């Protein structure tokens, strides 16, 4: 499973990174990729995002629940229109080391990713944790 993904504009594909391996999937956008994945698991991207936004009262940086059981949730760390945006897979995170302006996301496969959006990563992870607790109640 993918640790994180981003859009590679040079070859018009979604770049999926896991265990220091990179896999490219031809797709017109990350949005389209997530919509296809959500449809494969029984919903639409719009439906998943709307449900999450309503339950969590969140308007920006809405995670994508690709699959509910087992959970497969990706969250953005930059604005959606930022070409350098990266989507992190919540389930693949082992732990995060936070610094003042940066953080290091350590994945369960012993790889890591440096991020400049420390506060946003921390906030997103808390929100997703709360969301998952709501689902499990």
Contact map, one row per residue, 1 for C-alpha under 8 A:
11100000000000000100000000000000000000000000000000000000000000000000000000000000000000000000000000000000000000000000000000000000000000000
11111000000000011100000000000000000000000000000000000000000000000000000000000000000000001001000000000000000000000000000000000000000000000
11111000000000011110000000000000000000000000000000000000000000000000000000000000000000011001100000000000001000000000000000000000000000000
01111100000000011100000000000000000000000000000000000000000000000000000001000000000001111000000000000000000000000000000000000000000000000
01111110000001111000000000000000000000000000000000000000000000000000000000000000000001110000000000000000000000000000000000000000000000000
00011111000001110000000000000100000000000000000000000000000000000000000000000000000111100000000000000000000000000000000000000000000000000
00001111100111100000000000001100000000000000000000000000000000000000000000000000001111000000000000000000000000000000000000000000000000000
00000111111111100000000000000000000000000000000000000000000000000000000000000000000000000000000000000000000000000000000000000000000000000
00000011111110000000000000000000000000000000000000000000000000000000000000000000000000000000000000000000000000000000000000000000000000000
00000001111100000000000000000000000000000000000000000000000000000000000000000000000000000000000000000000000000000000000000000000000000000
00000001111110000000000000000000000000000000000000000000000000000000000000000000000000000000000000000000000000000000000000000000000000000
00000011111111000000000001111000000000000000000000000000000000000000000000000000000000000000000000000000000000000000000000000000000000000
00000011101111100000000111111000000000000000000000000000000000000000000000000000000000000000000000000000000000000000000000000000000000000
00001111000111110000000111101100100000000000000000000000000000000000000000000000000000000000000000000000000000000000000000000000000000000
00001111000011111000011110000000000000000000000000000000000000000000000000000000000000000000000000000000000000000000000000000000000000000
01111100000001111100011110000000000000000000000000000000000000000000000000000000000000000000000000000000000000000000000000000000000000000
01111000000000111111111000000000000000000000000000000000000000000000000000000000000000000000000000000000000000000000000000000000000000000
11110000000000011111110000000000000000000000000000000000000000000000000000000000000000000000000000000000000010000000000000000000000000000
00100000000000001111100000000000000000000000000000000000000000000000000000000000000000000000000000000000000011100000000000000000000000000
00000000000000001111110000000000000000000000000000000000000000000000000000000000000000000000000000000000000000100000000000000000000000000
00000000000000001111111000000000000000000000000000000000000000000000000000000000000000000000000000000000000000000000000000000000000000000
00000000000000111101111100000000000000000000000000000000000000000000000000000000000000000000000000000000000000000000000000000000000000000
00000000000000111000111110000000000000000000000000000000000000000000000000000000000000000000000000000000000000000000000000000000000000000
00000000000011110000011111000000000000000000000000000000000000000000000000000000000000000000000000000000000000000000000000000000000000000
00000000000011110000001111100000000000000000000000000000000000000000000000000000000000000000000000000000000000000000000000000000000000000
00000000000111000000000111110000000000000000000000000000000000000000000000000000000000000000000000000000000000000000000000000000000000000
00000000000111000000000011111101100000000000000000000000000000000000000000000000000000000000000000000000000000000000000000000000000000000
00000000000110000000000001111101100000000000000000000000000000000000000000000000000000000000000000000000000000000000000000000000000000000
00000010000111000000000000111111100000000000000000000000000000000000000000000000000000000000000000000000000000000000000000000000000000000
00000110000001000000000000111111110000000000000000000000000000000000000000000000000000000000000000000000000000000000000000000000000000000
00000000000000000000000000001111111000000000000000000000000000000000000000000000000000000000000000000000000000000000000000000000000000000
00000000000000000000000000111111111100000000000000000000000000000000000000000000000000000000000000000000000000000000000000000000000000000
00000000000001000000000000111111111110000000000000000000000000000000000000000000000000000000000000000000000000000000000000000000000000000
00000000000000000000000000000111111111000000100000000000000000010100000000000000000000000000000000000000000000000000000000000000000000000
00000000000000000000000000000011111111100001110000000000000000000000000000000000000000000000000000000000000000000000000000000000000000000
00000000000000000000000000000001111111110001000000000000000000000000000000000000000000000000000000000000000000000000000000000000000000000
00000000000000000000000000000000111111111000000000000000000000000100000000000000000000000000000000000000000000000000000000000000000000000
00000000000000000000000000000000011111111111100100000000000000001110000000000000000000000000000000000000000000000000000000000000000000000
00000000000000000000000000000000001111111111100000000000000000000000000000000000000000000000000000000000000000000000000000000000000000000
00000000000000000000000000000000000111111110000000000000000000000000000000000000000000000000000000000000000000000000000000000000000000000
00000000000000000000000000000000000011111110000000000000000000000110000000000000000000000000000000000000000000000000000000000000000000000
00000000000000000000000000000000000001111111000000000000000000000000000000000000000000000000000000000000000000000000000000000000000000000
00000000000000000000000000000000000001111111101100000000000000000000000000000000000000000000000000000000000000000000000000000000000000000
00000000000000000000000000000000001101100111111100000000000000000000000000000000000000000000000000000000000000000000000000000000000000000
00000000000000000000000000000000011001100011111110000000000000010100000000000000000000000000000000000000000000000000000000000000000000000
00000000000000000000000000000000001000000001111111000000000000000000000000000000000000000000000000000000000000000000000000000000000000000
00000000000000000000000000000000000000000011111111100000000000000000000000000000000000000000000000000000000000000000000000000000000000000
00000000000000000000000000000000000001000011111111110000000000011100000000000000000000000000000000000000000000000000000000000000000000000
00000000000000000000000000000000000000000000111111111000000001111000000000000000000000000000000000000000000000000000000000000000000000000
00000000000000000000000000000000000000000000011111111100000000000000000000000000000000000000000000000000000000000000000000000000000000000
00000000000000000000000000000000000000000000001111111110000000000000000000000000000000000000000000000000000000000000000000000000000000000
00000000000000000000000000000000000000000000000111111111110001100000000000000000000000000000000000000000000000000000000000000000001000000
00000000000000000000000000000000000000000000000011111111111001000000000000000000000000000000000000000000000000000000000000000000000000000
00000000000000000000000000000000000000000000000001111111110000000000000000000000000000000000000000000000000000000000000000000000000000000
00000000000000000000000000000000000000000000000000111111100000000000000000000000000000000000000000000000000000000000000000000000001000000
00000000000000000000000000000000000000000000000000011111110000000000000000000000000000000000000000000000000000000000000000000010001000000
00000000000000000000000000000000000000000000000000011111111000000000000000000000000000000000000000000000000000000000000000000000000000000
00000000000000000000000000000000000000000000000000011101111111000000000000000000000000000000000000000000000000000000000000000000000000000
00000000000000000000000000000000000000000000000000001000111111000000000000000000000000000000000000000000000000000000000000000000000000000
00000000000000000000000000000000000000000000000000000000011111000000000000000000000000000000000000000000000000000000000000000000000000000
00000000000000000000000000000000000000000000000000000000011111100000000000111111000000000000000000000000000000000000000000010000000000000
00000000000000000000000000000000000000000000000010011000011111110000000000110000000000000000000000000000000000000000000000000000000000000
00000000000000000000000000000000000000000000000010010000000011111000000011110000000000000000000000000000000000000000000000000001000000000
00000000000000000000000000000000010000000000100110000000000001111100000011100000000000000000000000000000000000000000000000000000000000000
00000000000000000000000000000000000001000000000110000000000000111111001111000000000000000000000000000000000000000000000000000000000000000
00000000000000000000000000000000010011001000100100000000000000011111001111000000000000000000000000000000000000000000000000000000000000000
00000000000000000000000000000000000001001000000000000000000000001111111110000000000000000000000000000000000000000000000000000000000000000
00000000000000000000000000000000000000000000000000000000000000001111111100000000000000000000000000000000000000000000000000000000000000000
00000000000000000000000000000000000000000000000000000000000000000011111100000000000000000000000000000000000000000000000000000000000000000
00000000000000000000000000000000000000000000000000000000000000000011111100000000000000000000000000000000000000000000000000000000000000000
00000000000000000000000000000000000000000000000000000000000000001111111110000000000000000010000000000000000000000000000000000000000000000
00000000000000000000000000000000000000000000000000000000000000001111111111000000000000001110000000000000000000000000000000000000000000000
00000000000000000000000000000000000000000000000000000000000000111110001111100000000000001110000000000000000000000000000000000000000000000
00010000000000000000000000000000000000000000000000000000000000111100000111110000000000111100000000000000000000000000000000000000000000000
00000000000000000000000000000000000000000000000000000000000011110000000011111000000000111100000000000000000000000000000000010000000000000
00000000000000000000000000000000000000000000000000000000000011100000000001111111000011110000000000000000000000000000000000000000000000000
00000000000000000000000000000000000000000000000000000000000010000000000000111110000011110000000000000000000000000000100110000000000000000
00000000000000000000000000000000000000000000000000000000000010000000000000011111010111000000000000000000000000000000100000000000000000000
00000000000000000000000000000000000000000000000000000000000010000000000000011111110010000000000000000000000000000000000000000000000000000
00000000000000000000000000000000000000000000000000000000000010000000000000010111111010000000000000000000000000000000000000000000000000000
00000000000000000000000000000000000000000000000000000000000000000000000000000011111010000000000000000000000000000000000000000000000000000
00000000000000000000000000000000000000000000000000000000000000000000000000000111111110000000000000000000000000000000000000000000000000000
00000010000000000000000000000000000000000000000000000000000000000000000000000001111110000000000000000000000000000000000000000000000000000
00000110000000000000000000000000000000000000000000000000000000000000000000000100011111000000000000000000000000000000000000000000000000000
00000110000000000000000000000000000000000000000000000000000000000000000000011111111111100000000000000000000000000000000000000000000000000
00011110000000000000000000000000000000000000000000000000000000000000000000011100000111110000000000000000000000000000000000000000000000000
00011100000000000000000000000000000000000000000000000000000000000000000001111000000011111000000000000000000000000000000000000000000000000
00111000000000000000000000000000000000000000000000000000000000000000000001111000000001111100000000000000000000000000000000000000000000000
01110000000000000000000000000000000000000000000000000000000000000000000111100000000000111111100000000000000000000000000000000000000000000
00000000000000000000000000000000000000000000000000000000000000000000000111100000000000011111100000000000000000000000000000001000000000000
00000000000000000000000000000000000000000000000000000000000000000000001110000000000000001111100000000000000000000000000000000000000000000
01100000000000000000000000000000000000000000000000000000000000000000000000000000000000001111110000000000001110000000000000000000000000000
00100000000000000000000000000000000000000000000000000000000000000000000000000000000000001111111100000000111100000000000000000000000000000
00000000000000000000000000000000000000000000000000000000000000000000000000000000000000000001111100000000111100000000000000000000000000000
00000000000000000000000000000000000000000000000000000000000000000000000000000000000000000000111110000000111000000000000000000000000000000
00000000000000000000000000000000000000000000000000000000000000000000000000000000000000000000111111000011110000000000000000000000000000000
00000000000000000000000000000000000000000000000000000000000000000000000000000000000000000000001111100011110000000000000000000000000000000
00000000000000000000000000000000000000000000000000000000000000000000000000000000000000000000000111110111000000000000010000000000000000000
00000000000000000000000000000000000000000000000000000000000000000000000000000000000000000000000011111110000000000000010000000000000000000
00000000000000000000000000000000000000000000000000000000000000000000000000000000000000000000000001111110000000000000010000000000000000000
00000000000000000000000000000000000000000000000000000000000000000000000000000000000000000000000000111110000000000001111000000000000000000
00000000000000000000000000000000000000000000000000000000000000000000000000000000000000000000000001111111000000000111110000000000000000000
00000000000000000000000000000000000000000000000000000000000000000000000000000000000000000000000111111111100000000111110000000000000000000
00000000000000000000000000000000000000000000000000000000000000000000000000000000000000000000000111000111110000011110000000000000000000000
00000000000000000000000000000000000000000000000000000000000000000000000000000000000000000000111110000011111000011110000000000000000000000
00000000000000000000000000000000000000000000000000000000000000000000000000000000000000000000111110000001111101111000000000000000000000000
00100000000000000000000000000000000000000000000000000000000000000000000000000000000000000001111000000000111111110000000000000000000000000
00000000000000000000000000000000000000000000000000000000000000000000000000000000000000000001110000000000011111100000000000000000000000000
00000000000000000110000000000000000000000000000000000000000000000000000000000000000000000001000000000000001111100000000000000000000000000
00000000000000000010000000000000000000000000000000000000000000000000000000000000000000000000000000000000011111110000000000000000000000000
00000000000000000011000000000000000000000000000000000000000000000000000000000000000000000000000000000000011111111000000000000000000000000
00000000000000000000000000000000000000000000000000000000000000000000000000000000000000000000000000000001111001111100000000000000000000000
00000000000000000000000000000000000000000000000000000000000000000000000000000000000000000000000000000001110000111110000000000000000000000
00000000000000000000000000000000000000000000000000000000000000000000000000000000000000000000000000000111100000011111000000000000000000000
00000000000000000000000000000000000000000000000000000000000000000000000000000000000000000000000000000111100000001111110000000000000000000
00000000000000000000000000000000000000000000000000000000000000000000000000000000000000000000000000001110000000000111110000000000000000000
00000000000000000000000000000000000000000000000000000000000000000000000000001100000000000000000000001110000000000011111110000000000000000
00000000000000000000000000000000000000000000000000000000000000000000000000000000000000000000000001111110000000000011111111000000000000000
00000000000000000000000000000000000000000000000000000000000000000000000000000000000000000000000000001000000000000000111111100000000000000
00000000000000000000000000000000000000000000000000000000000000000000000000001000000000000000000000000000000000000000111111110000000000000
00000000000000000000000000000000000000000000000000000000000000000000000000001000000000000000000000000000000000000000111111111000000000000
00000000000000000000000000000000000000000000000000000000000000000000000000000000000000000000000000000000000000000000011111111100000000000
00000000000000000000000000000000000000000000000000000000000000000000000000000000000000000000000000000000000000000000001111111110000000000
00000000000000000000000000000000000000000000000000000000000010000000000000100000000000000000000000000000000000000000000111111111000000000
00000000000000000000000000000000000000000000000000000000000000000000000000000000000000000100000000000000000000000000000011111111100000000
00000000000000000000000000000000000000000000000000000000000000000000000000000000000000000000000000000000000000000000000001111111110000000
00000000000000000000000000000000000000000000000000000001000000000000000000000000000000000000000000000000000000000000000000111111111000000
00000000000000000000000000000000000000000000000000000000000000100000000000000000000000000000000000000000000000000000000000011111111100000
00000000000000000000000000000000000000000000000000000000000000000000000000000000000000000000000000000000000000000000000000001111111110000
00000000000000000000000000000000000000000000000000000000000000000000000000000000000000000000000000000000000000000000000000000111111111000
00000000000000000000000000000000000000000000000000010011000000000000000000000000000000000000000000000000000000000000000000000011111111100
00000000000000000000000000000000000000000000000000000000000000000000000000000000000000000000000000000000000000000000000000000001111111110
00000000000000000000000000000000000000000000000000000000000000000000000000000000000000000000000000000000000000000000000000000000111111111
00000000000000000000000000000000000000000000000000000000000000000000000000000000000000000000000000000000000000000000000000000000011111111
00000000000000000000000000000000000000000000000000000000000000000000000000000000000000000000000000000000000000000000000000000000001111111
00000000000000000000000000000000000000000000000000000000000000000000000000000000000000000000000000000000000000000000000000000000000111111
00000000000000000000000000000000000000000000000000000000000000000000000000000000000000000000000000000000000000000000000000000000000011111
